[in-house]
């Protein structure tokens, strides 16, 4: 860093650094749906151990493939998957240990060749070979589920390539229609609600006092919420709940009493933006994965 050239800490772009950190956190935690053929094509032409879309580098992957080969050695199982619609596109998946050996409980034990599976895991480069370290590996029998996955992977490509997440956060949503359109203001069918419009509506007049700022959330509270989510998720695994959906917000609130529900939701939103936690398959559920 050249201070003489004026390139000191004063000129450092902290906003961009925070944005990059948000990209990194999201890419490390969000299991991005991606077609196996696209994954193979991108990583075969790249030295990265991440799948890149726009400014986002994803290291947690969700994909679907058909088991071409299975080999067991040194306490691990290696799968070679091919794309369901292109047998020439293949990718490696590695599973360390069975459930009894401390492996993931979400890996189905009775898998065999020529079976279509859904896999989630971390992209890694092991001894020069790019592979997915699987923490979820299950049969995908329903054709409708596979069609849904293909649509999700297409939406993910468009969403992150166009950086719609950042545009939504900044209120740059004018002209958006359909599912991506922001909600309409009460009493107006022409003016959508955006972060910018909310801020402008809340700006005080010269004669009014400044609004109170939201209280800063101590890291200790965030750590406690993460611990609650992790603990309650483990408890749910022992019951009949579907743990893939995450932990209900009501369940988290009960453990965080006497905190109000409104305050808890504010903190959860803040943590989600920081990549510490994210909304699971259902909106009222939170997850650490």
Backbone bond lengths (Angstrom), bond angles and torsions (degrees), N, CA, C in turn:
res aa  C-N    CA-C-N  psi(-1)  N-CA   C-N-CA  omega(-1)  CA-C   N-CA-C  phi
1 X - - - 1.467 - - 1.528 109.15 -
2 X 1.302 117.75 116.88 1.454 123.35 -174.48 1.521 109.99 -91.63
3 X 1.371 116.12 101.55 1.461 119.69 -179.56 1.524 110.97 -72.07
4 X 1.334 116.51 -32.19 1.462 119.63 -178.93 1.519 111.17 -63.70
5 X 1.311 116.21 -31.76 1.463 120.39 -179.25 1.519 112.17 -87.31
6 X 1.338 115.15 7.50 1.459 118.65 179.25 1.509 113.27 81.59
7 X 1.355 116.04 14.45 1.463 119.89 -177.52 1.522 110.02 -99.68
8 X 1.325 116.45 45.81 1.455 120.86 -178.13 1.499 111.62 -90.25
9 X 1.368 115.77 -167.22 1.458 119.76 -176.02 1.514 111.97 -66.06
10 X 1.362 117.24 -23.94 1.464 120.05 -179.42 1.524 110.44 -64.69
11 X 1.347 116.17 -35.65 1.464 119.70 -178.06 1.520 112.37 -88.95
12 X 1.326 116.28 -0.70 1.469 119.50 -178.10 1.528 110.48 -68.98
13 X 1.326 115.93 134.60 1.467 121.29 -177.50 1.529 109.43 -88.45
14 X 1.340 115.49 89.41 1.459 119.51 -178.78 1.527 111.26 -69.20
15 X 1.333 117.10 -31.96 1.466 120.17 178.90 1.523 110.36 -62.53
16 X 1.347 115.86 -43.13 1.461 119.67 178.76 1.522 110.88 -67.02
17 X 1.354 115.87 -37.32 1.469 119.52 178.71 1.524 110.87 -63.42
18 X 1.345 116.62 -41.85 1.465 120.39 178.09 1.522 110.37 -65.24
19 X 1.341 116.17 -39.35 1.463 120.31 178.72 1.521 110.45 -63.15
20 X 1.353 116.32 -42.72 1.456 120.01 178.68 1.520 111.25 -63.64
21 X 1.356 115.98 -37.89 1.457 119.88 178.52 1.527 110.86 -65.57
22 X 1.344 116.27 -37.75 1.466 120.26 176.76 1.522 110.44 -62.77
23 X 1.350 116.21 -43.68 1.461 120.61 176.26 1.526 110.36 -57.04
24 X 1.362 115.61 -45.01 1.456 120.63 -177.19 1.519 111.59 -64.07
25 X 1.350 116.23 -46.27 1.464 120.42 -179.56 1.524 111.40 -61.50
26 X 1.333 115.74 -43.14 1.463 120.21 -179.63 1.519 110.75 -64.52
27 X 1.329 116.12 -43.78 1.458 120.28 -178.95 1.510 113.50 -66.21
28 X 1.339 116.85 -30.09 1.464 120.59 179.91 1.517 112.31 -78.39
29 X 1.346 117.89 -27.63 1.460 120.84 -171.26 1.527 114.76 -106.94
30 X 1.317 117.27 -33.60 1.466 119.99 -175.30 1.525 110.83 -79.62
31 X 1.350 118.86 121.00 1.474 120.46 176.90 1.527 110.42 -76.17
32 X 1.320 116.44 87.98 1.459 121.70 -174.25 1.535 110.32 -67.41
33 X 1.337 118.83 128.50 1.468 119.94 176.15 1.525 110.27 -75.44
34 X 1.321 116.69 126.76 1.462 120.99 -178.77 1.528 108.78 -145.77
35 X 1.320 116.19 135.67 1.462 121.07 178.18 1.520 109.58 -62.10
36 X 1.323 117.13 140.02 1.459 120.79 -177.45 1.526 111.36 -60.92
37 X 1.330 117.41 -35.20 1.467 120.36 178.30 1.522 111.11 -64.10
38 X 1.341 117.44 -40.03 1.467 121.36 178.04 1.521 110.81 -66.94
39 X 1.332 116.24 -40.52 1.462 121.04 178.65 1.522 110.78 -61.94
40 X 1.329 116.43 -45.75 1.462 121.15 -179.98 1.519 111.30 -63.57
41 X 1.324 116.34 -45.01 1.460 120.61 -177.44 1.520 111.34 -63.90
42 X 1.344 117.40 -41.56 1.464 119.93 -177.90 1.525 111.18 -69.56
43 X 1.337 117.59 -49.16 1.459 120.62 -173.58 1.522 112.66 -74.30
44 X 1.329 118.06 -22.95 1.464 119.75 177.50 1.522 111.23 -71.10
45 X 1.324 116.70 -20.58 1.470 121.33 179.59 1.523 112.27 -109.16
46 X 1.336 116.68 18.18 1.459 120.17 -176.24 1.523 109.94 -143.32
47 X 1.334 115.86 150.46 1.462 121.40 175.26 1.519 111.48 -91.14
48 X 1.335 117.48 -0.08 1.463 121.45 -177.98 1.524 110.93 -69.60
49 X 1.348 114.82 156.11 1.462 120.20 169.14 1.524 108.50 -108.66
50 X 1.332 115.31 32.07 1.463 121.72 179.60 1.524 108.63 -143.95
51 X 1.330 115.13 153.89 1.465 121.60 176.87 1.520 107.48 -97.68
52 X 1.321 117.61 120.71 1.459 121.85 -171.89 1.521 111.06 -102.37
53 X 1.352 114.76 131.50 1.466 122.29 170.14 1.523 106.56 -130.25
54 X 1.317 117.78 114.01 1.463 120.42 -177.46 1.519 110.61 60.70
55 X 1.347 116.61 -125.40 1.463 121.77 178.95 1.526 112.46 -91.15
56 X 1.306 117.77 2.44 1.463 121.74 -175.11 1.529 110.73 -100.15
57 X 1.335 115.60 133.91 1.458 122.08 175.52 1.533 108.11 -112.90
58 X 1.315 116.94 110.74 1.466 121.37 -175.73 1.528 110.40 -98.24
59 X 1.328 115.04 125.34 1.467 121.02 177.23 1.523 112.31 -110.37
60 X 1.334 116.74 -9.82 1.460 121.04 173.74 1.525 107.53 -107.35
61 X 1.326 115.54 120.75 1.462 121.78 -168.20 1.528 111.05 -119.96
62 X 1.321 116.00 143.61 1.463 123.10 169.72 1.528 107.16 -123.41
63 X 1.328 116.62 123.45 1.457 119.43 -179.26 1.528 109.81 -146.77
64 X 1.329 115.59 172.44 1.468 122.39 -179.60 1.523 108.29 -128.89
65 X 1.329 116.00 135.11 1.454 120.64 178.57 1.514 111.26 -153.04
66 X 1.326 115.22 172.86 1.468 122.15 177.01 1.522 107.88 -110.27
67 X 1.338 116.90 132.35 1.462 121.02 -177.46 1.528 109.66 -68.63
68 X 1.334 115.49 116.76 1.461 121.38 178.55 1.528 110.66 -92.34
69 X 1.345 115.46 -42.11 1.464 120.92 179.30 1.522 109.46 -142.73
70 X 1.346 115.58 152.46 1.463 122.41 174.29 1.523 108.37 -135.23
71 X 1.340 116.34 131.11 1.465 120.54 176.08 1.516 108.92 -134.79
72 X 1.337 115.97 138.57 1.460 121.87 179.50 1.519 108.95 -115.41
73 X 1.344 115.48 127.97 1.456 119.83 178.92 1.518 109.82 -162.65
74 X 1.341 115.71 142.90 1.466 122.93 175.32 1.523 112.73 52.04
75 X 1.338 117.77 41.79 1.457 120.85 176.30 1.511 115.11 74.47
76 X 1.317 117.39 14.74 1.467 120.08 178.55 1.520 109.77 -135.37
77 X 1.316 115.04 158.99 1.465 121.43 177.32 1.526 108.00 -118.77
78 X 1.313 116.33 128.04 1.465 121.19 177.61 1.529 108.72 -108.45
79 X 1.323 114.44 129.57 1.463 121.28 178.43 1.528 108.39 -113.66
80 X 1.299 116.13 139.68 1.460 121.02 169.61 1.520 106.47 -110.06
81 X 1.335 115.81 113.16 1.463 121.12 -178.41 1.524 110.05 -101.34
82 X 1.320 115.94 147.01 1.462 119.47 170.51 1.523 109.05 -118.47
83 X 1.315 116.05 152.98 1.459 121.30 179.06 1.534 109.06 -60.93
84 X 1.344 117.99 135.82 1.469 120.15 -178.71 1.525 113.94 -57.95
85 X 1.338 116.96 -21.79 1.462 120.08 -176.42 1.524 112.80 -115.32
86 X 1.350 116.34 3.24 1.464 120.16 178.84 1.527 108.38 -154.47
87 X 1.326 116.64 97.91 1.469 120.95 -174.75 1.526 113.07 -67.20
88 X 1.332 117.72 -15.51 1.461 120.09 -179.99 1.526 112.01 -79.62
89 X 1.325 117.16 -18.44 1.464 121.34 179.09 1.527 108.53 -92.05
90 X 1.336 116.43 110.32 1.462 121.12 -176.79 1.524 110.66 -124.23
91 X 1.344 115.41 157.92 1.463 120.64 177.13 1.526 108.65 -152.15
92 X 1.328 114.78 149.52 1.461 121.32 -176.37 1.525 111.44 -90.93
93 X 1.334 115.74 141.68 1.465 123.08 174.69 1.524 107.87 -129.11
94 X 1.330 116.57 134.47 1.465 121.43 -178.75 1.518 110.17 -119.95
95 X 1.329 115.32 131.41 1.469 121.74 177.15 1.522 108.06 -118.63
96 X 1.349 116.50 122.79 1.455 120.97 179.41 1.520 110.31 -97.24
97 X 1.330 117.01 109.76 1.453 121.72 172.55 1.514 114.47 76.33
98 X 1.337 115.72 149.77 1.459 122.14 173.42 1.520 109.11 -84.67
99 X 1.341 117.09 -179.88 1.465 120.60 179.29 1.523 110.29 -60.17
100 X 1.339 116.92 -41.07 1.461 121.32 -179.73 1.523 112.02 -66.33
101 X 1.317 116.98 -23.44 1.462 121.29 -178.60 1.522 111.91 -98.57
102 X 1.323 116.29 13.92 1.456 120.01 179.02 1.504 114.52 91.97
103 X 1.331 118.01 9.06 1.455 121.14 178.93 1.518 111.89 -77.93
104 X 1.321 115.82 179.50 1.462 120.93 -177.11 1.520 111.17 -69.35
105 X 1.335 116.31 137.63 1.464 121.32 177.53 1.527 111.47 -74.84
106 X 1.330 116.97 -8.52 1.455 120.98 -178.33 1.530 112.44 -95.31
107 X 1.328 117.33 9.66 1.462 121.45 175.40 1.522 108.53 -99.39
108 X 1.325 116.30 118.92 1.464 121.31 -177.26 1.528 109.94 -68.98
109 X 1.337 118.36 132.01 1.467 120.73 -173.02 1.529 115.01 -80.21
110 X 1.325 119.25 -23.09 1.467 121.17 -171.82 1.528 112.83 -103.64
111 X 1.315 117.37 41.24 1.461 120.94 -179.85 1.529 110.27 -80.41
112 X 1.322 115.60 153.09 1.464 120.91 179.55 1.525 109.07 -147.96
113 X 1.317 116.22 173.33 1.461 120.99 -179.92 1.530 111.01 -66.40
114 X 1.331 115.38 154.52 1.473 123.56 179.81 1.525 112.66 67.02
115 X 1.333 116.95 23.36 1.464 122.11 176.87 1.527 108.60 -109.52
116 X 1.324 116.50 133.84 1.470 121.24 177.48 1.525 108.79 -80.93
117 X 1.328 116.73 132.94 1.464 121.19 -176.21 1.524 110.50 -134.68
118 X 1.331 114.37 155.19 1.469 121.68 169.32 1.523 106.65 -105.57
119 X 1.318 116.98 132.79 1.460 121.29 -177.82 1.521 110.04 -128.06
120 X 1.327 115.67 139.63 1.461 122.32 171.60 1.519 107.70 -128.15
121 X 1.322 116.70 140.92 1.452 119.52 179.59 1.514 111.78 177.45
122 X 1.342 114.69 -174.84 1.459 122.36 -178.03 1.524 110.31 -97.97
123 X 1.317 115.99 135.85 1.459 120.66 174.19 1.524 109.50 -74.48
124 X 1.326 116.74 130.36 1.458 121.61 179.50 1.523 109.60 -139.67
125 X 1.332 114.35 156.04 1.457 121.45 174.24 1.522 107.17 -111.14
126 X 1.334 117.15 101.01 1.462 122.40 -177.17 1.523 109.56 -104.72
127 X 1.325 115.04 112.41 1.468 120.91 178.38 1.529 111.52 52.78
128 X 1.329 115.66 40.69 1.453 120.43 178.04 1.510 115.23 84.58
129 X 1.339 117.23 -2.53 1.467 120.71 179.06 1.523 110.05 -108.32
130 X 1.310 116.31 125.78 1.462 120.84 178.16 1.520 109.46 -81.12
131 X 1.326 115.88 130.82 1.457 120.79 -175.55 1.519 110.06 -148.53
132 X 1.321 116.33 164.96 1.463 122.58 173.06 1.520 107.81 -103.70
133 X 1.336 117.23 120.08 1.459 121.28 173.38 1.525 107.10 -81.65
134 X 1.324 116.64 105.16 1.465 121.52 -168.85 1.521 112.13 -80.04
135 X 1.359 115.94 130.70 1.461 120.83 166.82 1.536 110.20 -111.86
136 X 1.339 116.18 -3.41 1.474 122.11 176.43 1.515 107.49 -146.47
137 X 1.336 116.21 125.50 1.459 120.89 179.55 1.528 107.93 -151.88
138 X 1.337 116.17 107.02 1.459 121.34 -174.70 1.533 110.26 -136.49
139 X 1.338 115.56 152.70 1.461 120.06 174.91 1.528 110.05 -62.29
140 X 1.323 115.94 143.23 1.464 121.57 174.83 1.526 107.07 -121.45
141 X 1.313 115.59 92.24 1.466 121.13 -173.98 1.524 112.08 -89.24
142 X 1.325 116.48 -37.84 1.466 121.84 -174.49 1.534 110.67 -71.59
143 X 1.338 116.52 120.24 1.467 120.91 179.33 1.526 111.62 -63.84
144 X 1.327 117.05 -32.21 1.465 120.07 179.00 1.525 110.60 -64.84
145 X 1.336 116.57 -38.96 1.460 120.25 177.77 1.526 110.63 -62.51
146 X 1.322 116.21 -37.60 1.462 119.90 178.46 1.527 110.89 -67.69
147 X 1.325 117.08 -40.56 1.466 120.43 177.96 1.527 110.38 -63.54
148 X 1.332 116.48 -39.04 1.468 120.74 177.20 1.519 110.10 -62.60
149 X 1.337 116.63 -43.21 1.464 120.24 178.41 1.527 111.24 -58.99
150 X 1.331 117.28 -43.77 1.466 120.16 -179.81 1.526 111.27 -61.28
151 X 1.330 116.65 -40.86 1.466 120.33 177.79 1.526 110.69 -65.93
152 X 1.336 116.87 -41.17 1.465 120.66 179.04 1.526 110.96 -61.65
153 X 1.324 117.35 -40.80 1.464 120.27 -179.78 1.526 111.01 -66.31
154 X 1.331 117.38 -36.04 1.467 120.41 177.18 1.525 111.17 -67.70
155 X 1.343 115.90 -42.65 1.468 120.30 178.68 1.522 110.31 -63.10
156 X 1.334 117.25 -42.43 1.464 121.11 -179.77 1.525 110.83 -60.67
157 X 1.327 116.84 -41.82 1.463 120.49 178.18 1.525 111.10 -58.38
158 X 1.334 116.38 -48.22 1.465 120.70 -178.59 1.524 111.47 -68.08
159 X 1.337 116.61 -42.30 1.465 121.71 -175.21 1.526 111.31 -61.02
160 X 1.346 116.66 -47.82 1.465 119.40 -175.85 1.526 112.39 -85.71
161 X 1.324 117.80 -27.60 1.460 119.69 176.89 1.522 110.85 -65.66
162 X 1.338 116.19 -38.33 1.463 120.97 178.48 1.532 112.06 -89.53
163 X 1.341 116.73 0.03 1.466 123.00 178.85 1.524 111.42 52.79
164 X 1.319 116.35 48.04 1.462 120.42 -178.75 1.521 111.79 -66.78
165 X 1.331 117.17 -27.71 1.466 120.46 179.40 1.523 110.87 -60.24
166 X 1.336 116.64 -45.67 1.464 120.46 -179.94 1.523 110.92 -68.57
167 X 1.337 117.13 -36.75 1.465 120.33 178.78 1.521 111.23 -66.25
168 X 1.326 117.11 -38.86 1.460 120.53 178.31 1.521 110.56 -66.55
169 X 1.342 116.50 -38.93 1.460 120.50 -179.79 1.532 110.99 -66.30
170 X 1.335 116.64 -35.54 1.463 121.01 -178.61 1.523 113.11 -89.06
171 X 1.325 117.40 -1.53 1.459 120.15 178.13 1.509 114.34 79.87
172 X 1.338 117.27 14.89 1.463 120.74 -179.31 1.529 109.34 -86.70
173 X 1.349 115.70 67.61 1.471 120.33 -173.41 1.523 112.95 -121.63
174 X 1.321 118.21 14.95 1.459 120.66 -179.98 1.531 110.13 -63.64
175 X 1.326 115.96 132.95 1.453 120.52 179.03 1.511 114.21 87.35
176 X 1.334 117.03 0.75 1.462 119.47 178.49 1.524 109.63 -77.78
177 X 1.317 116.28 142.16 1.461 120.99 -178.36 1.526 109.74 -130.60
178 X 1.323 115.39 168.07 1.458 121.00 175.00 1.514 113.08 70.43
179 X 1.342 116.26 -140.95 1.458 121.56 -174.18 1.522 112.77 -65.51
180 X 1.340 117.73 -28.80 1.459 120.80 -177.97 1.522 112.85 -84.39
181 X 1.318 118.12 -10.75 1.461 120.78 -177.52 1.524 110.45 -66.14
182 X 1.355 117.85 138.01 1.467 120.65 177.61 1.520 110.74 -69.39
183 X 1.338 117.98 162.81 1.467 120.73 -179.86 1.522 112.17 -65.72
184 X 1.339 116.01 154.50 1.460 122.20 179.01 1.520 109.86 -85.57
185 X 1.337 116.27 140.72 1.461 120.26 177.50 1.521 110.91 -64.06
186 X 1.313 115.13 148.29 1.459 120.53 175.64 1.526 108.89 -63.42
187 X 1.342 117.07 128.32 1.459 121.37 178.46 1.507 113.74 85.77
188 X 1.340 116.93 2.41 1.456 118.89 178.84 1.519 109.37 -141.13
189 X 1.335 116.76 129.48 1.448 120.50 179.21 1.530 110.99 -101.53
190 X 1.325 116.67 7.30 1.455 120.11 -177.20 1.516 112.85 -118.62
191 X 1.307 117.95 -20.88 1.459 120.73 -173.07 1.520 110.90 -109.22
192 X 1.336 118.16 103.91 1.463 120.26 179.86 1.519 111.51 -73.70
193 X 1.315 115.16 153.03 1.458 120.74 178.09 1.517 108.80 -83.84
194 X 1.319 117.47 126.47 1.457 122.90 175.99 1.513 107.99 -132.37
195 X 1.365 117.18 161.79 1.465 118.33 176.28 1.518 113.47 -54.59
196 X 1.362 116.63 -35.93 1.463 119.14 179.71 1.521 111.25 -67.20
197 X 1.351 115.94 -42.15 1.462 118.77 -178.24 1.513 110.89 -68.32
198 X 1.340 116.50 -33.58 1.460 119.56 177.79 1.518 110.24 -65.94
199 X 1.355 115.40 -43.12 1.468 118.78 -179.84 1.520 111.15 -63.63
200 X 1.359 116.47 -42.39 1.459 119.10 -178.15 1.515 111.23 -66.83
201 X 1.341 116.45 -34.51 1.462 119.91 179.70 1.517 111.48 -70.35
202 X 1.344 116.32 -24.77 1.455 120.22 -177.15 1.523 112.81 -94.46
203 X 1.344 118.08 -7.51 1.454 120.22 -179.85 1.527 109.93 -64.29
204 X 1.334 118.00 128.20 1.465 121.05 -177.09 1.520 111.56 -73.62
205 X 1.305 115.90 150.66 1.461 120.76 173.72 1.522 108.13 -74.21
206 X 1.356 118.51 162.57 1.465 120.62 -178.63 1.519 113.07 -54.36
207 X 1.334 118.04 -29.55 1.458 120.34 -175.91 1.520 112.80 -87.38
208 X 1.340 116.36 -10.92 1.459 118.69 -177.63 1.511 110.37 -95.63
209 X 1.298 115.33 159.54 1.458 120.11 179.92 1.516 109.39 -81.21
210 X 1.339 117.08 157.68 1.456 121.71 -179.36 1.516 109.86 -69.05
211 X 1.330 117.81 141.01 1.464 120.18 179.67 1.515 111.00 -68.78
212 X 1.306 114.53 151.15 1.453 119.42 179.40 1.517 109.60 -71.39
213 X 1.338 117.02 137.06 1.452 121.21 178.90 1.519 109.84 -80.13
214 X 1.331 115.64 153.11 1.459 119.07 179.69 1.515 109.29 -67.94
215 X 1.332 118.17 141.84 1.453 121.26 -176.84 1.518 111.74 -64.92
216 X 1.353 115.16 145.04 1.456 120.17 177.62 1.523 109.66 -70.03
217 X 1.317 116.69 137.07 1.460 120.79 -179.17 1.524 109.82 -91.81
218 X 1.324 118.15 115.02 1.468 120.59 178.79 1.527 111.13 -62.31
219 X 1.330 115.74 148.07 1.460 120.10 179.23 1.522 111.84 -61.78
220 X 1.337 116.55 -28.11 1.465 119.99 -179.25 1.532 111.09 -63.12
221 X 1.340 116.32 -38.29 1.467 120.07 179.31 1.527 110.23 -68.52
222 X 1.335 116.24 -41.75 1.466 119.47 178.42 1.526 110.65 -62.63
223 X 1.331 115.88 -41.06 1.464 119.77 178.96 1.521 110.96 -63.64
224 X 1.344 116.24 -38.37 1.459 119.86 179.08 1.529 110.80 -65.15
225 X 1.344 116.81 -41.04 1.469 120.58 179.12 1.527 110.35 -63.36
226 X 1.338 116.42 -42.43 1.470 119.86 177.51 1.528 110.97 -61.35
227 X 1.339 115.36 -40.42 1.466 119.78 179.21 1.527 110.97 -65.22
228 X 1.340 116.17 -38.89 1.469 120.50 178.48 1.528 110.40 -63.93
229 X 1.336 116.87 -45.80 1.467 120.70 -179.85 1.524 110.50 -60.94
230 X 1.342 115.77 -44.14 1.466 119.64 -179.98 1.528 111.10 -63.96
231 X 1.343 116.18 -44.50 1.463 121.04 -178.23 1.526 111.83 -65.91
232 X 1.350 116.27 -45.98 1.462 119.80 -178.52 1.529 111.59 -67.99
233 X 1.345 116.50 -33.06 1.467 119.72 177.11 1.525 110.00 -64.63
234 X 1.340 116.41 -40.29 1.465 119.81 178.43 1.527 111.24 -66.26
235 X 1.339 116.83 -37.57 1.463 120.02 177.06 1.529 110.83 -64.66
236 X 1.324 115.91 -41.03 1.464 120.15 -179.27 1.530 111.83 -63.39
237 X 1.340 116.00 -31.07 1.460 119.61 179.48 1.527 111.19 -62.54
238 X 1.335 116.14 -29.56 1.455 120.40 -178.54 1.520 111.97 -81.33
239 X 1.332 117.12 -14.12 1.463 121.39 179.92 1.507 111.21 -101.04
240 X 1.327 114.35 -149.87 1.471 119.74 -177.19 1.515 112.19 -105.66
241 X 1.344 117.68 0.84 1.458 119.60 -176.98 1.522 110.21 -68.66
242 X 1.332 115.35 152.58 1.457 121.34 175.37 1.520 108.43 -84.10
243 X 1.324 117.43 101.11 1.459 121.05 -173.92 1.520 112.79 -70.84
244 X 1.331 118.00 -14.27 1.456 119.55 178.17 1.526 110.48 -65.59
245 X 1.326 117.12 -22.20 1.458 120.69 -178.69 1.517 112.65 -83.41
246 X 1.335 118.27 -6.07 1.451 121.05 -179.93 1.522 112.31 89.15
247 X 1.344 115.03 -164.29 1.465 122.07 -177.18 1.526 108.97 -106.97
248 X 1.338 119.01 130.26 1.468 121.16 179.90 1.528 111.55 -59.88
249 X 1.334 116.59 141.35 1.462 120.92 178.19 1.522 110.30 -60.51
250 X 1.331 117.13 -36.14 1.469 120.62 178.31 1.523 111.24 -61.34
251 X 1.320 115.85 -34.59 1.465 120.90 178.77 1.526 110.54 -70.23
252 X 1.333 116.53 -38.26 1.468 120.82 176.91 1.524 110.18 -66.78
253 X 1.353 116.07 -42.71 1.468 121.36 -178.40 1.522 111.12 -59.39
254 X 1.310 116.65 -39.25 1.468 120.88 -178.44 1.521 110.81 -62.23
255 X 1.331 116.47 -36.30 1.460 120.70 179.93 1.525 112.53 -79.97
256 X 1.346 116.83 -15.91 1.465 120.82 -177.38 1.522 112.19 -103.42
257 X 1.337 119.15 11.20 1.465 121.68 177.88 1.532 110.02 -56.76
258 X 1.365 117.08 142.57 1.470 128.26 11.92 1.529 114.12 -95.05
259 X 1.324 118.87 24.59 1.463 121.72 179.72 1.528 109.91 -61.33
260 X 1.342 116.70 139.28 1.463 121.00 179.51 1.524 110.18 -75.58
261 X 1.325 115.54 157.30 1.460 119.95 179.56 1.529 111.06 -64.66
262 X 1.333 116.38 -38.36 1.468 120.36 -179.96 1.525 110.72 -61.17
263 X 1.348 116.11 -45.16 1.465 120.09 -179.38 1.530 110.90 -66.45
264 X 1.335 117.12 -39.41 1.459 120.33 179.30 1.525 110.82 -61.82
265 X 1.331 116.03 -42.86 1.469 119.08 -179.68 1.529 111.16 -65.39
266 X 1.341 117.19 -35.22 1.464 120.23 176.56 1.527 110.54 -62.40
267 X 1.330 115.71 -44.10 1.462 120.12 -178.82 1.528 110.69 -67.84
268 X 1.341 116.88 -40.47 1.463 120.25 178.64 1.525 111.17 -62.27
269 X 1.334 116.72 -39.39 1.471 120.55 177.53 1.526 110.46 -64.04
270 X 1.333 115.26 -41.77 1.465 120.39 178.79 1.530 110.44 -63.20
271 X 1.324 116.42 -44.10 1.462 120.84 179.93 1.524 111.55 -66.27
272 X 1.329 115.89 -34.83 1.464 119.70 179.44 1.525 110.86 -66.73
273 X 1.338 116.60 -39.40 1.463 120.54 178.00 1.521 111.02 -65.31
274 X 1.343 116.68 -30.96 1.459 121.28 -179.37 1.525 112.02 -85.50
275 X 1.328 117.42 -2.23 1.454 120.65 178.95 1.510 114.65 78.98
276 X 1.351 117.61 13.47 1.460 121.48 -178.79 1.522 112.14 -81.99
277 X 1.321 116.69 -19.84 1.461 122.32 -174.78 1.522 106.61 -160.66
278 X 1.315 118.04 161.19 1.463 116.98 176.87 1.520 110.77 -150.99
279 X 1.329 114.61 158.22 1.454 120.90 179.22 1.520 109.67 -68.65
280 X 1.329 116.26 130.10 1.461 120.93 -178.48 1.523 110.06 -80.04
281 X 1.333 117.05 -161.44 1.464 121.16 -174.98 1.518 111.99 -60.97
282 X 1.333 116.60 -29.56 1.453 121.04 177.23 1.519 108.85 -108.67
283 X 1.348 118.20 141.04 1.454 122.49 -172.98 1.519 113.42 -59.91
284 X 1.321 117.99 -31.62 1.458 121.52 -176.42 1.524 112.17 -90.83
285 X 1.314 117.27 17.89 1.464 122.20 -179.46 1.528 109.32 -125.46
286 X 1.337 116.54 144.35 1.454 121.38 178.42 1.523 109.51 -120.26
287 X 1.347 115.42 151.60 1.458 119.94 -177.73 1.517 110.01 -140.78
288 X 1.346 115.96 157.88 1.460 122.20 177.27 1.519 111.26 -95.35
289 X 1.321 118.17 -18.41 1.463 120.90 -174.19 1.511 110.61 -86.43
